[in-house]
Amino acid sequence: MQVQVWQAALFGLLACLASMPGLGGTVFGNYTLGRPLVAGLIVGLIMGDVQTGIYLGAAIQVVYIALVTPGGTVSADVRAISYIGIPLSMVAVHSMGLNPASPEGQAMAVTLGSAVGTIGTVLFYGTATVNLVWQHMGWRALEKGDLRKLYVVDMGLPWISHILCSFIPTFIITKVGTSMVDLMKAYLPMDGVAMKTLFTVGSLLPAVGIAILLKQVATKPVDILVFVFGFTLAACMGLNLIAASIVGGFFAVINYRIKILALQKAAPAAASAAAAEFDDDEEEI
């Protein structure tokens, strides 16, 4: 499997739309196109292998399931993870004859995705730095009262930043990166220490993503029980992710209705207490 020029160009365009200060917007770009789970489907369509794209995108998504960027602090950039990591992972999996659903294939995808995710931080801060030039131009236009120029500053000039720091690097890496995968295949045998280490590290990274998510959502001891419930469904009942989500949604609806009933029962009591307090105030007057 090779990445064609038009495919690399599409990956570059999607990287522009998906970047954090992205041209696709925060919701549509970063939090939709930029997610590896969504990007796996898109990359699979472009590469002509949807199944492999979804498998590898889902594997990489687990690592970054709790990725947040507070105050612009970026530890890994999703544009690189999704539109550099997934294409190269697909090429590597096909070149090495790995099954994308196997632990080895997914470990390969996770390792490559994490590697280029770190490179992506350079792309993020590069884009933000170049955008400072347009910001100063916008302030000068605002001071002069030239409000029409703000449209160009806001919607036109940032394309230059993204072409320099998103499109071009993504295009080059995805197009040239296939030769690096061939080198890995030639000089790193599957049964060698280097590849075994790569697979071991890759298989451990999803646990890091789950641990970060657990730290964010579990604020009370009972939250851990709820969190582990999904893993229990998968381990003991053999449910897949969709089935576990349906069971979780069912319990969420029950919890919601219980809380609504509790609020409805509490409302008359609160109203009676407020009325009694109002009567006492009248008697004092």
N, C-alpha and C positions, 0 to 999 in steps of 0.2 A: 504493500500500500504506500503510495506517494501522495504528497500534498501538491496539488496543481496550483498554478499562479492565480487563477480566479478564486480558488478556495482560500488561499492565503489572503487575498484581497478582501474577501468576505469576513474572514476572521478579524482582520484589521479594522474594518468598519464596525463590526459588532463590539470590538474592544473599545472603540471610541464611544459608542452608545452606552456601554455598560460600566464605564469607569466612574469612580466615586463623584467627582465634580462633573458628571457625565452629560453628554449631549442628549441622552435619552431621558434625563430627569432622574431624580432619586428613586421614585417608586417604580417606574417602568424600566429604567436603565439598571441602576445598581441592584435594587431589591428584586428584580424579575429576570432581566436578561443576564445579569451578572452572576446569578446563583448557579453553581455547578450542576444542580439537578435539572434546571431549565436548559442550561447551555449544553448538557449532554445530549438532549433531544435535538437541539439546533445543529450542533456539530455533527451528530449522527446523520441528520438529513443531508448536510452539505457533503459529508464524506461518503455517503451511500451505504452506511451501516448503522441504522438506527439502534438496533439491539445493543451493539457494543458501546455506542455512545451513551445510552441510558445506564447501562451497567457501570461504566467507569465514572460517569457524572454522579451517580448515586453514591459510589464509594468515596469519591472526593468530597462530596457534600457533607458526609458524616464528620469529617475532620473539621470543617468550617461551619458546622451547624450553629455554633454559638459566637460566630465572628461579629464583633461590634467595633465601631470606630468612634469612640468618645472624643469630642473636640478635635476631630481630624487626625487623631492618632491611629496610624495604620500599621498593623503588624504584618499583614499580607493583603495583597490587592487582588480582588476577584476577577478583574479583567484578564490578568495574566494566568490565574488559576484556570479560568474557564476556557479562554480562547487561545491559550498557548499550551497549557498543561494537558487538556483533554485531547486535542489533535495529536500531540506528540505521544501521548499515552496510547492512543489507538494505533498509531504507526508502530510503536514498540511492541504492543501485544500481538499484532498481526505478524510482525517480522520475526518474533521469537516463538511463534506458534503457541501462545498461551491462550487459554480459555478465559474470556473476559468475566465469566461468572465464578472463576476459581479464585481461591485466596491469593495465589501467585499473581494472577492478572490484575486483581484489584490492588494488591500491594505495590505492584509496578506503577499503576496509575496514581496512587496516593503519594508515592515517593516523588515522581516527576512533578505532580501538581504542587506539592509543598516546595520543591526546589524553585520552580518558576514563580510561585507566589511570593517568595522573598525578593526575587528580581523585580516583581511588580511594584514593590514599594518605591523603587527608584523611578518607575514610570509615574506613579502617583504624585510624588513630590516634584518631579520634573514638570508635570502638567500644571500643578499649583503654582510653581515658581514662574513659569512663562505667563500664566494668567495674571500675575501681578502687574505686568506691563500694561495689559488692557485695562486693569482696574485704575491705574493712574491716569490713563487716557480718559476713562469715564469720569473721574473726579474733575479733571480740567474742563471737560465738556459741560459738566454740571455747573461749575463755577461761572462759565461763560453764558449759561442759559441755553446751550445748544442741546435740547432734549432729544431731538431726532437722532443725534449721533449715539445716544445710549442704546438704541436698538441694534446698531452695528456692533457696539462694544459687547453687548450682552449675548447676541445670537449669531454674529458673524465671525468676529475675531477669535473666539475660543476654538473654532475649528482648526486654526493654525496650531494651537497648543496641542490639540488631540492628534492631529496628523503627525506632528513631530514626536510626541511622547507616547502615542498609543498605536496609530496605524502603522507607521514605518517599522518600529521595533517588532510588533506582532507579525507583520508581513515577512520580515527578514527571518525571524526565529523559526516560525512555522515552516517556511520554505527551505531554509538551510538546515533546520534541526533534524530533518530526516536522515541526513548524512551522519549526524552524531549518533542517531539510533543504530545505524548500520555499523558504526565503529564499536558501539557497545556489544552488538551481536557478534562481531568478529573477534574482539579481544577479551570479552568477559563471558566465559562459558557458564551455562546455566547451573552446573554443579560446582562452580568455584566459590571461594570464600566471599568474594566481592558481591556476587549476585545473591548468595544466601543472606548476607548481611543486609543487602538492599531489601529483600523480601521481609526479613524480620523487622526491620525498622518501619517499613511501610505498613505491616500488619498491626503495629502498636499505635500508630498515629490516630486511628479512629477512636481509640480509648481516650486519648487526650481531648478530642472534641466533645465526647460524651461527658467527660469529667468537668469540662468548663461549663457545659450546659447545666449539669447537675448543680454546680456551685451557684449558678445564677437563679435557678428556679426553685431550689430546695431551701427554704428559709426556716422551716420547722421540721422536726423529726418525722411527722406524719407525711410530709411531702416526699420524703425518700421512699416511703411505702408505695405511694401513687406512682412515682417515677419507675420503680422496679416492677410494677404491675405489668407494664407492656412487655418487658423482657420475660416475665413469667409466662405470659400468653404465648410468646414465640417458642420458649424452651419446652414447656410442658404440653401445650395444645397444638403446637406446630402451625400457629397462625402466621400469615405473612403480614407485611406492613399495612396493606389496605384493610385486611380483616381486623387487625389490632386497632387501626384508626376508627373503624366503625364501632367497635366495642367501646373505645374511649369516648367517642361522640355520644353514644347512648348514655353513658354514666354522666357526661357533662350536662346533657339535657335533664336528667333526673336531679342533679345537683342544682341546676338553675331553677327548676320548678319548686324544689324544696325551699330555696331562698325566697322566691316570690311569695309562696304561701306564708312563710314566716313574716315577711314584711306586711302582707295584707292583714295578718292577725295582730301585728303590733300597731298598725295605723289606728284602729278604733280606740285602743287603750291610750295611745298618745293624745288622740283628740279629746278623750274624756278627761284626761289629766290637765290638758290645756284649758278646757272649759271650766273645770273646777277651780283652777288657779285664777282665771278671769273673774269668777263669781266672788272669790275671796277678796280680790282687789276692789271690787265694787262695794263690798260690805265695809271695807276699811275707809273708803271715800265717804 
